[in-house]
């Protein structure tokens, strides 16, 4: 009678251990899915930030172009007022200012594009990290399931031995 109770307790313990391992398996998968969703959300945020960086750069380029046009107009008006509009120095000065203003405009666009590309790169990295979390979750889940199966086999083997069944 004591032997039967011992076998029943061993079987119950084995089943509880296997159930706990299986539950840990499910939790690992759920946690991995949650982490992947968070990383995908973060990637979407980065993509939106990239779009905003591009839009901001375009807006700033437009504003700078308008300011540049006003500066050019003021320079021409000043040169005309002084009577030096036809001189070669005035032409050089006007051309140099136009080049500087165009360079400034291009720099604004470049900086906006670079910021957008950084954001897109971060979004790609976030998505990769999400896939890594998902794979880790699968790996942990599989390991826990194997652990549950091994626990059952070992426990029932031990219970069989305790019941006097032996292996042969």
Secondary structure, DSSP 8 states (H G I E B T S, - for coil): -HHHHHHHHHHHHHHHHHHHHHHHHHHHHHHHHHHHHHHHHHHHHHHHHHHHHHHHHHHHHHHHHHHHHHHHHHHHHHHHHHT-TTSHHHHHHHHHHHHHHHHHHHHHHHHHHHHHHHHHHHHHHHHHHHHHHHHHHHHHHHHHHHHHHHHHHHHHHHHHHHTT----
